[in-house]
Amino acid sequence: MDVYLDNNSTTKIDPIIEEKYCHNTKFFGNVNSIYEKGSQTRRLLEKAYDLIYPALGAEDEDDIIITSSTTEGNNAVIKTFLYNYLNGSGKKHIITTIAEHSSIKAPCAFAKTFGMEVTYLYTDENGRIDIQELENSIRGDTALISVLFASNESGAIQPIKEISKIAKKHKIPFHCDGAQAIGKQRINLKELGVDYFTFSAHKFHGPKGIGGLYIKKGAPFVNLIHGGNQMGGKRGGSIYTNGIAAMAEAIKLANENLDYMHYNISKLRDKLEEAILEIPDTKSYVDKKYRLPNTVVASFRGIEGESMLWDLNVNGIYAATGSSCSSERLEGSEVLESLGEDPEIAHTGIIFSLSRFSKEQEIDYVIDKLPLIVKRLRDISMTYAKTKP
Amino acid sequence: MARNDLITGNVWEQYSNKVIERMNSPKFLGEFSEEDAKKRDAKLVVADFGSEACGDAVRLYWLVDTKTDKIIDARFKSFGCGTAIASSDMMTELTLGKTVDEAMKITNLDVEKALRDKPDTPAFPPQKMHCSVMAYDVIIEAGAKYKGVDANQIKNSEIVCECARVTRKEIEDIIKEHNVKTVEELQQYTDAGTYCKSCVKPGGHEERSVYLVDIIEETNKKIKQGEILSKIVTNVFDDMTLLNKIKSIEKVLKEKVSYILEADGGSVELMDVKEVEDNEVEVLIEYKGACSTCNAAVLTLYMIEETLKKELETDKIRVVQI
């Protein structure tokens, strides 16, 4: 059996979307042209936007620029404030968190090389930042607050509405990296009160290579990609039309399946979590009320994370130790350490993330296999050896 | 390298079959107790290396025949990834049947070679090489324990790259011989820093006491200082600085010329030394005493020039009377 439990990393394309995606590749005409071939494509885009705006609770006066990924959107936001700083805005300070993805941390590191300053807020044992600490970090020259909606690693959801209130009070633009949001929580951008919001379709059963950047009316924006007048001149480059149509459909389906995610899938998640906790010397992290409904983060004392992935893989089970974007470095330990875990346990963390396509028999299969895998690996482990030096 | 860098490599795909087999079913997994040792009339040695907090640790068990120092049986336990477990298993096997001294000569490079399917294809990707290093370290720990000495004294503290086991001296020699200025140039001549890359510069997988970038910088600084110093202390007259040329000329005049002239009641004074074209030196002298009126002064001038040329082993000297 193949059980895919790395859905916070990426997801499979929903078969309904796959069919529409393939069908829509027929519409290849340039949207900017005035003949019928162009109009066909334009209608496809208009229909997509008709789905996207209400699904995310955006106002027509706001922009939702189509991008290639969350990473592109995150870069565009951070670099907007870098360009403004370089143009003499006097605002050199960014507040963000240690839980961010590299697509926030790397542009911030880049901005620092030009003299900007970055405050990284720490998270507590539930993976959440302290609102008071956030407010205390605000300075006269703070240009931007950027906090992710939820972590792909710990599954911890941040108090976005409260952060919005503080950002508004101090009149500081607020960006939320929403890569883990759509399909797991209902998103109403107006209610959330964010100025920027970024997302990728492949996180909610859409295709890879397509994403979005929401810019609230009046929020500063400098182009990352200059080119033609596509996206109102805010992002050049020929438009990935069938990708946009597929993403719109994916958002719609994600919203329609939210209840299923919150009841059925989270129940399956709970079943897996309880089974893990029945194995001795295991632990799960982040209180469920602050955690994504599809995620379990667990540690298995004495079993190094990568060796656990190995045995899971042998059994056709796919999970993660940390961000897949940094798997070459294989440092999964930082996730659990940021949740306050001891270094000896931190290297034993595994992230299981379900999707709306996860089936009960798949979870039952994992529940059957896990104790056997844990036994084999603990037999190898020196943690459980009887004779010590 | 560029094209291969564009897509992140999957480390597991680069494992040899031997690594995979030993990860899936290690052959020498297990442990020995004092009773096991007693039963087999052997000394039990248990040694640890690494720590779970660092993500990699191994424990090695030996049963050693104290009469022959031979390792009659060996087992291991490990906390780590597939490479760490497979390396520990192979390392344990390699120590089997050897004397403790022989076993202590085994390095991680031997372990990696033994895990290869084909002689020229590495058993695992470069960034995993550091997982095999603890296989070497734990043998040293066990050997030191058996001998009752401090493991740190046995280890080659001059090793800069633990993965490829390259010493500081080897690196410095390459830098000097090939006039190396960058890490990329260095790696044309050595595997140092090509595996886990921790020793290349700060910020890698592991923190190190010295990095290749520092050694390259320091060695080049030394080479430069050495060049200046060698000019000062050189014995070759033509390569000397002007100051040292003057000193050398003065010395020859004083020791080899003056006493001859003094015998005739004369003397010679060095007035100036000039570097002229073609690295030639013009020595300006003035006769004093009897010499100043001597008819043979021209011959004397010739004698002085020949003496200087002979003593200083150069033909780049011309003596001129003023």
Chai-1 contact restraints between the chains, C-beta under 6 A:
chainA,res_idxA,chainB,res_idxB,connection_type,confidence,min_distance_angstrom,max_distance_angstrom,comment,restraint_id
A,E304,B,F79,contact,1.0,0.0,6.0,A-B,restraint_1
A,E304,B,G80,contact,1.0,0.0,6.0,A-B,restraint_2
A,E304,B,C81,contact,1.0,0.0,6.0,A-B,restraint_3
A,E306,B,C81,contact,1.0,0.0,6.0,A-B,restraint_4
A,S307,B,C81,contact,1.0,0.0,6.0,A-B,restraint_5
A,W310,B,G82,contact,1.0,0.0,6.0,A-B,restraint_6
A,E328,B,T8,contact,1.0,0.0,6.0,A-B,restraint_7
A,P343,B,A53,contact,1.0,0.0,6.0,A-B,restraint_8
A,E344,B,E52,contact,1.0,0.0,6.0,A-B,restraint_9
A,E344,B,A53,contact,1.0,0.0,6.0,A-B,restraint_10
A,H347,B,G55,contact,1.0,0.0,6.0,A-B,restraint_11
A,I380,B,L29,contact,1.0,0.0,6.0,A-B,restraint_12
A,I380,B,S78,contact,1.0,0.0,6.0,A-B,restraint_13
A,S381,B,F79,contact,1.0,0.0,6.0,A-B,restraint_14
A,M382,B,A57,contact,1.0,0.0,6.0,A-B,restraint_15
A,M382,B,R59,contact,1.0,0.0,6.0,A-B,restraint_16
A,M382,B,K77,contact,1.0,0.0,6.0,A-B,restraint_17
A,M382,B,F79,contact,1.0,0.0,6.0,A-B,restraint_18
A,A385,B,E31,contact,1.0,0.0,6.0,A-B,restraint_19
A,A385,B,K77,contact,1.0,0.0,6.0,A-B,restraint_20
A,T387,B,E31,contact,1.0,0.0,6.0,A-B,restraint_21
A,T387,B,S33,contact,1.0,0.0,6.0,A-B,restraint_22
A,T387,B,V46,contact,1.0,0.0,6.0,A-B,restraint_23
A,P389,B,V46,contact,1.0,0.0,6.0,A-B,restraint_24
A,P389,B,D48,contact,1.0,0.0,6.0,A-B,restraint_25
